[in-house]
Amino acid sequence: MSGRLRDHVRTHRTGMLFDLVFALGWVTLVSLLFEYPFATAPRWAYLMFMLAGVPAYFGFVLSLSTAKETA
């Protein structure tokens, strides 16, 4: 691992971990929803739910930063 990459990971460790946990949680939730309750739903609905994770992530991060500022 190059020194530059090592420095980047060291600097952004908690943010990268948060991103990973959110992504794993979102994909797990959507996969479970479309495996059991929505098993007969069309494929496009599954893909749209997966894609909805992008604005959900940014909305969550924005609300989290707003909550931290007001606290």
N, CA, C and O of each residue as an XYZ file, in Angstrom:
284
protein
N       0.853     -1.168      0.000
C       0.000      0.000      0.000
C       0.902      1.235      0.000
O       1.829      1.357      0.801
N       0.601      2.130     -0.912
C       1.430      3.325     -0.992
C       1.170      4.237      0.209
O       0.128      4.153      0.858
N       2.127      5.098      0.485
C       2.010      6.016      1.609
C       0.834      6.964      1.465
O       0.183      7.309      2.451
N       0.563      7.382      0.248
C      -0.545      8.310      0.003
C      -1.884      7.643      0.293
O      -2.755      8.243      0.923
N      -2.049      6.407     -0.161
C      -3.274      5.667      0.105
C      -3.416      5.385      1.596
O      -4.508      5.501      2.152
N      -2.334      5.020      2.232
C      -2.347      4.752      3.677
C      -2.780      5.995      4.451
O      -3.576      5.901      5.386
N      -2.257      7.158      4.063
C      -2.638      8.413      4.719
C      -4.117      8.727      4.510
O      -4.802      9.179      5.428
N      -4.596      8.482      3.299
C      -6.012      8.738      3.009
C      -6.917      7.853      3.859
O      -7.891      8.332      4.440
N      -6.600      6.572      3.932
C      -7.405      5.642      4.727
C      -7.331      6.012      6.201
O      -8.345      5.969      6.898
N      -6.175      6.366      6.677
C      -6.016      6.748      8.083
C      -6.834      7.996      8.403
O      -7.434      8.087      9.474
N      -6.861      8.948      7.488
C      -7.591     10.196      7.700
C      -9.104      9.986      7.680
O      -9.828     10.598      8.466
N      -9.581      9.124      6.784
C     -11.024      8.967      6.565
C     -11.553      7.624      7.071
O     -12.577      7.146      6.581
N     -10.895      7.027      8.012
C     -11.250      5.683      8.480
C     -12.697      5.592      8.947
O     -13.425      4.703      8.505
N     -13.133      6.492      9.833
C     -14.490      6.386     10.369
C     -15.535      6.671      9.302
O     -16.587      6.031      9.290
N     -15.274      7.608      8.414
C     -16.215      7.890      7.331
C     -16.356      6.723      6.385
O     -17.460      6.403      5.942
N     -15.248      6.087      6.073
C     -15.289      4.930      5.180
C     -16.012      3.761      5.840
O     -16.739      3.024      5.175
N     -15.818      3.593      7.122
C     -16.507      2.534      7.854
C     -18.006      2.814      7.891
O     -18.806      1.895      7.710
N     -18.399      4.062      8.122
C     -19.811      4.440      8.114
C     -20.435      4.148      6.754
O     -21.528      3.587      6.683
N     -19.752      4.522      5.675
C     -20.249      4.266      4.327
C     -20.458      2.778      4.094
O     -21.480      2.370      3.543
N     -19.501      1.973      4.507
C     -19.596      0.530      4.328
C     -20.759     -0.056      5.114
O     -21.507     -0.882      4.590
N     -20.921      0.362      6.364
C     -22.010     -0.161      7.195
C     -23.366      0.238      6.610
O     -24.287     -0.578      6.573
N     -23.495      1.478      6.157
C     -24.757      1.910      5.549
C     -25.056      1.095      4.297
O     -26.181      0.630      4.113
N     -24.068      0.922      3.444
C     -24.280      0.171      2.198
C     -24.662     -1.276      2.482
O     -25.585     -1.804      1.864
N     -23.968     -1.917      3.404
C     -24.302     -3.303      3.736
C     -25.699     -3.412      4.348
O     -26.447     -4.341      4.040
N     -26.042     -2.466      5.208
C     -27.372     -2.470      5.807
C     -28.461     -2.260      4.775
O     -29.480     -2.950      4.803
N     -28.261     -1.316      3.861
C     -29.262     -1.030      2.831
C     -29.463     -2.229      1.904
O     -30.596     -2.621      1.627
N     -28.373     -2.802      1.433
C     -28.472     -3.939      0.522
C     -29.114     -5.136      1.224
O     -29.915     -5.850      0.621
N     -28.772     -5.356      2.479
C     -29.376     -6.455      3.240
C     -30.872     -6.226      3.409
O     -31.664     -7.144      3.194
N     -31.267     -5.024      3.787
C     -32.682     -4.717      3.988
C     -33.485     -4.906      2.702
O     -34.537     -5.545      2.715
N     -32.998     -4.360      1.605
C     -33.712     -4.473      0.329
C     -33.754     -5.933     -0.130
O     -34.777     -6.393     -0.637
N     -32.665     -6.648      0.044
C     -32.638     -8.052     -0.366
C     -33.633     -8.877      0.435
O     -34.324     -9.731     -0.121
N     -33.710     -8.626      1.733
C     -34.670     -9.355      2.562
C     -36.108     -8.988      2.209
O     -36.983     -9.854      2.188
N     -36.355     -7.711      1.932
C     -37.707     -7.302      1.535
C     -38.149     -7.988      0.249
O     -39.295     -8.423      0.134
N     -37.252     -8.083     -0.705
C     -37.622     -8.672     -1.988
C     -37.456    -10.184     -2.011
O     -37.806    -10.826     -3.002
N     -36.934    -10.757     -0.951
C     -36.869    -12.214     -0.849
C     -38.149    -12.764     -0.239
O     -38.614    -13.835     -0.629
N     -38.724    -12.033      0.719
C     -39.887    -12.554      1.451
C     -41.175    -11.794      1.166
O     -42.012    -12.322      0.434
N     -41.393    -10.593      1.690
C     -42.708     -9.962      1.495
C     -43.014     -9.586      0.041
O     -44.163     -9.684     -0.390
N     -42.008     -9.161     -0.713
C     -42.225     -8.727     -2.093
C     -41.609     -9.707     -3.090
O     -41.065     -9.289     -4.113
N     -41.690    -10.970     -2.808
C     -41.033    -11.986     -3.647
C     -41.568    -12.001     -5.074
O     -40.841    -12.371     -5.996
N     -42.811    -11.610     -5.271
C     -43.390    -11.643     -6.620
C     -43.286    -10.293     -7.328
O     -43.812    -10.134     -8.429
N     -42.622     -9.332     -6.718
C     -42.478     -8.004     -7.329
C     -41.577     -8.087     -8.560
O     -40.705     -8.952     -8.644
N     -41.794     -7.186     -9.506
C     -40.946     -7.200    -10.713
C     -39.502     -6.798    -10.405
O     -39.222     -6.136     -9.406
N     -38.622     -7.205    -11.265
C     -37.191     -6.934    -11.091
C     -36.896     -5.440    -11.066
O     -36.022     -4.996    -10.322
N     -37.617     -4.656    -11.873
C     -37.361     -3.222    -11.914
C     -37.627     -2.566    -10.559
O     -36.960     -1.594    -10.202
N     -38.597     -3.089     -9.801
C     -38.882     -2.529     -8.483
C     -37.704     -2.777     -7.536
O     -37.325     -1.902     -6.757
N     -37.137     -3.971     -7.614
C     -35.955     -4.296     -6.807
C     -34.805     -3.347     -7.141
O     -34.144     -2.821     -6.246
N     -34.577     -3.135     -8.417
C     -33.491     -2.259     -8.839
C     -33.741     -0.808     -8.425
O     -32.805     -0.091     -8.068
N     -34.991     -0.381     -8.473
C     -35.317      0.986     -8.048
C     -35.098      1.156     -6.544
O     -34.633      2.207     -6.101
N     -35.431      0.126     -5.754
C     -35.169      0.190     -4.323
C     -33.672      0.245     -4.048
O     -33.228      0.978     -3.165
N     -32.902     -0.520     -4.794
C     -31.450     -0.462     -4.631
C     -30.925      0.928     -4.991
O     -30.086      1.481     -4.279
N     -31.408      1.480     -6.072
C     -30.991      2.810     -6.502
C     -31.426      3.887     -5.504
O     -30.752      4.906     -5.353
N     -32.540      3.661     -4.832
C     -33.023      4.619     -3.829
C     -32.066      4.712     -2.649
O     -32.181      5.636     -1.843
N     -31.141      3.794     -2.527
C     -30.150      3.846     -1.463
C     -29.228      5.042     -1.586
O     -28.705      5.520     -0.579
N     -29.018      5.536     -2.791
C     -28.126      6.690     -2.991
C     -28.724      7.950     -2.362
O     -28.063      8.577     -1.533
N     -29.967      8.350     -2.729
C     -30.525      9.526     -2.051
C     -30.796      9.275     -0.567
O     -30.731     10.202      0.239
N     -31.100      8.029     -0.204
C     -31.309      7.715      1.216
C     -30.025      7.947      2.000
O     -30.063      8.475      3.111
N     -28.904      7.560      1.436
C     -27.623      7.774      2.099
C     -27.358      9.267      2.306
O     -27.040      9.701      3.414
N     -27.490     10.040      1.238
C     -27.199     11.466      1.351
C     -28.197     12.167      2.265
O     -27.819     13.086      2.991
N     -29.456     11.757      2.245
C     -30.439     12.317      3.159
C     -30.105     12.001      4.602
O     -30.235     12.858      5.476
N     -29.677     10.779      4.855
C     -29.308     10.384      6.210
C     -28.083     11.154      6.691
O     -28.049     11.625      7.828
N     -27.089     11.279      5.836
C     -25.872     12.009      6.207
C     -26.192     13.483      6.445
O     -25.672     14.080      7.387
N     -27.033     14.071      5.613
C     -27.416     15.476      5.786
C     -28.171     15.676      7.101
O     -27.894     16.620      7.840
N     -29.119     14.792      7.389
C     -29.871     14.941      8.640
C     -28.980     14.693      9.851
O     -29.161     15.324     10.892
N     -28.028     13.788      9.726
C     -27.103     13.525     10.814
C     -26.216     14.740     11.078
O     -25.989     15.104     12.232
N     -25.720     15.360     10.030
C     -24.861     16.535     10.223
C     -25.678     17.712     10.775
O     -25.173     18.488     11.585
N     -26.924     17.846     10.345
C     -27.788     18.899     10.871
C     -28.066     18.671     12.352
O     -28.063     19.621     13.135
N     -28.306     17.424     12.741
C     -28.562     17.103     14.143
C     -27.325     17.382     14.995
O     -27.443     17.854     16.126
N     -26.146     17.091     14.458
C     -24.919     17.360     15.204
C     -24.689     18.848     15.398
O     -24.200     19.269     16.446
N     -25.041     19.655     14.390
C     -24.863     21.105     14.476
C     -25.801     21.722     15.512
O     -25.412     22.650     16.221
N     -27.013     21.224     15.604
C     -27.981     21.800     16.531
C     -27.823     21.275     17.961
O     -28.363     21.860     18.899
N     -27.100     20.196     18.125
C     -26.922     19.625     19.472
C     -25.847     20.315     20.254
O     -25.584     19.947     21.399
